[in-house]
């Protein structure tokens, strides 16, 4: 097995996938989190500490307020970490991918054979660091992707805000759970790829038909009577709030693409470490071979004659 060639290919794969990731990453390209890196988490912490000292014997409303403030601190810190990690991990992976692929190519062309051991050691160390940094980034990215939101209210799959359940109009989320988690009313980043949070062609066509359910059931949601059914409307849509944008889908696609490629980069980092180890051993065996002096070769030839 040609360990040098595989080492080169692993490093080249890291380089290529890191370049692709950095070109589509939502934060680096300014599609999301422009203020995540500069958000003042200390301000949220000071506000929380002030209110905590003020509410010596907090009631339920004050406890909820404190919980919201504390959650804001945690959200700020992990988004700040996510911002730094997206830049740090991808830039680092590009750097080590470029350096290791160059060294691997030189060794494959049998240039610099005497430093193969050092190249192997370099690949092991940088591969381990790249593996750790990229794994941490994936962890933060996946957690925020599935748990946090950008403030889009949850909707039913047809884009409606309310649905008649036989007793009253209900939201697309469980209102009873809002006591413990106010964010349940918002769609997470992982849900933003769904059609109800983007331009929906079928819904747009319905908005042009005066006999459609959508056209007949558009309402000012702030004044509806939720306990009584409105005409024949099983669903209610917010009047004047049609979504013509596909921004949410664009952010979703970029984010999920970055996560997938980052996972592949982690796999390639593992392979890089493995074949760097083999390359280091190959360098050891090469350096441990003592060449036969030409004088000895000539003496053996004369003796043979």
N, C-alpha and C positions, 0 to 999 in steps of 0.2 A: 504494500500500500504506500502511495506517495503522500507522506504526511505533510510535506512542504506545500504541495498543490492544494490539499484540502484546507490547510491553515490559511492559505491565500484566499480561497473561495469563501471561507467563513467570514474573514475580515471584509472581503469585498461585499458580501451580502449585508453585513452590518452597515457598511458605508452607504450602500444604495438605499436600503430601507430607512435609514436615519434621514437621508436627504428627502425621501418621499414624505416621511412623517413631518419633518420640519416645514415642508411646503403646504401641508394640509392642516397642521395643528391649529385648533381654533383660537387659542390665546396668543400664540406667536404671531399669527396672521391678523389679529385684531378683530375677530368676529365675536369674541366673548372675553369677558374678564379684563377689560382695559384698565380698570381701577383695582384689580385684585392685588397687584404687587405694591400699590401705594396706599391701600386702605389702612386707616389708623386704628389698629386693634386696641391700642392702649386707651383710646377714647372710650370704646365700649366697656373696657375693663374698669375705667374710672367711674363711668356712669353706674355700672353695676355695684361697685363698692360703695358709692354714695347712697344709692337707694337701699342697699342692704343695711347700712348704718342708720338710715332714716326710718326704715320699717322695723322697729324693735319687736313688735308683736303683729306680724303681717296677717291680714285677712286673705281670703281665697283669691280675690282680685289682685292684691299686692304680690302674693306668691306667684301668680301667673305672670305678672309683670317682671318679677325677678327671673323667672325661668326663661322668658323671652330674651331678656338682656344677656343671660348666661349663654344661651344658645347662639346669640349673635356673636359673642366672643369666639366661640368654638368654630362657627362658620367662617368668620374672618380669618382665623389662624390657619385653617386647613385650605382655604382658597389662596391665601398668601403662599403657603407651602406648595400648593399645586402650581401656582404661577412660576415660582422659582425652579421647581423640579422639571417642568416642561421645557424650560430653556436649558437648564443644566444638564439633564439626562440626554437630550437629543444632540446638543452641541458636543458633549463628551463622546457620545457614540460615533458621531461623525469624525471626530479627531482620532480616536483609537482605530476606527475602521480604516481611515485613510493611511495612518502610519503602519498598521499591521499588514494591510494589503500590499503596501509598497515594499515592506521588508520581505513578505512572503513571495512576492513576484521576483525580487532580486535573488533570493535563495533558490527559487525554482529554476531561474536562469543560471544557477551555479555561480552567482556573484556574492561575495562576502560569506563564503561557507564557514570561515573561522569564527564568525559571531553568531552562528545558529543557536548556540546555547543561550547567549544573552537575549536573542530574539524570542526564544521560547519562554525565558523567565519574564521578559517584558509582556508577552502575550498572556501569561498566567495572571500576573498582577493586575494589568489593565482590564482583562476579561472579568476578573472577580469584582473589581470596582464597578465596571459597567453593568454587570449582572445585578449588583445590590442597588445601585442608583435607579436603574430602569424598573426594577421590581417595586421599589418604593413609589416611584412615579405612577406605575400602573395601579397600585393599591389606592393612592389618593384619587387618581382620575376615576377609577371605577366607583369608589364610594360616593364622590360628589355627583357623578353621572346618574347614579341610581337613587340618591337620597335628597339632593338639593334641587332648587328650582330657580327660575328667573322671574317668577311672579305671574305666570299664565294660569288663570282659573281653570280647574278641571272641567271638562265638557264630556257629554256623551258622544258616542262614535259618530253620530249624525250632526255634531256641532251644536246641539241644543244645550241650554243651561239647566233646564228643569224637565222632569219626567213625572207624569201622573202615575202614582202607585196604587190607586184605588181609594186612597184616603186624602192625600194631599200631593202637592208638587214637591219633589225631592231633588236635591243636588246630585251630581255625579260622584259625590263622595259621602262618607258616613259622617253626618253632623255630630253624632254622639262622641266620636273620637276626637273632635276638635278641642275638647276640654284638655286633653293630654298633649295634643299635637296640632297647633294651628296651621302648620305647613301642609296638612293633609288636603286642604282646599286647593292646593296648587299642583300643577302637573310637573313631575320631575323632568330633568333633562333627558332621561332615557325614554320619556313618553312624547317628546316633541317631534319625533318623526311621524307620528300618527296624523291621519288626514284632518282631524278636527282642529288641529293647531296650525294648519297651513291652508293654502288655497285649495278648496274642494270644488272640482269642476262640476260634479253632479249637483252640489248644493247651489252653485252659481246658476245652473240651468233652471233649478227649481225657483230661484228668486225672480226669474223672468216670467214664470207662469203664475198668473193671478189666481189660478185654481189649486195650486200646490199647497201642501200642508205648511211648508216653510213660509210661503207668502201670507197665508191666513193666520199663522200663529206667531208672528213677530210682535213682541210687546216691549213696553218700557218695564223692565224687570223690577224696578224700585217700587212700583205701585201695584204689583199683582197681588191677588188674594190667593195664597197658597193652599188654603183649606177648601176652596171651591173650584170645581173644574171649569176652565175657560172654554165655552163652546165645545167643539169636538177635538180640541187640541190635547193629544196625549203628550206632546212635547212643546216646550216654549223656547223660542230663540230671542236673543236680545236684538231689538230693533236698531238699525243703523250701525251695527258692529260686525259687518261682514269682513272676513279676513282675505285680502287679496295677495298676501305675501307668502313666500316659501322660505323665509329666513330661518324659521325654526328647523325645517327639514335640512337646510344647508348646514346649520350648526351641528345637528344630530349626525349627519353623514360624515362630516369632517372629524367629529369627536370619536365616533366608533371606528373609523378608519385608522386614526392615530393609535387607539388602544390595540387594535388587531396587529398593526405593524410593530408596536412596542413589544407585544408578546413574542412575535417572530424574532425580534432583536434579542430578547432574553434567551431564546432557544439557541440562536447563533452564538451568543456570548458563552453559553455552556460548551458548545462545540469548539469554540475558539480556545477556551481553557484546556479542553481535553487534548486537542491536537498541538497546542503550544507545549504541553507536557511531553508529548511524544517527540516534538521537534527539539526540545531541550535534551532529552535522552539521546536523540540522534546526534546532537552536537557533542555530547559527552563521549559517545563511541568514536566519533570522528577525531576528536582531540586526543583520545586515548591511544590512537594508532600511531606507532613510531615508524617513520619511513626508514627503509634500509639504505644506508650510505652507498653511494655509487662505487666507492673503493672496494666495498665488500662484494658488490655485484661483479666487478671486474675480476676480483680474486677468485670467485667461484667459477667464472667462465674460463680462466686460465687453468684452474685445477681440472676442470672437465676436459680440456684439450689435452 
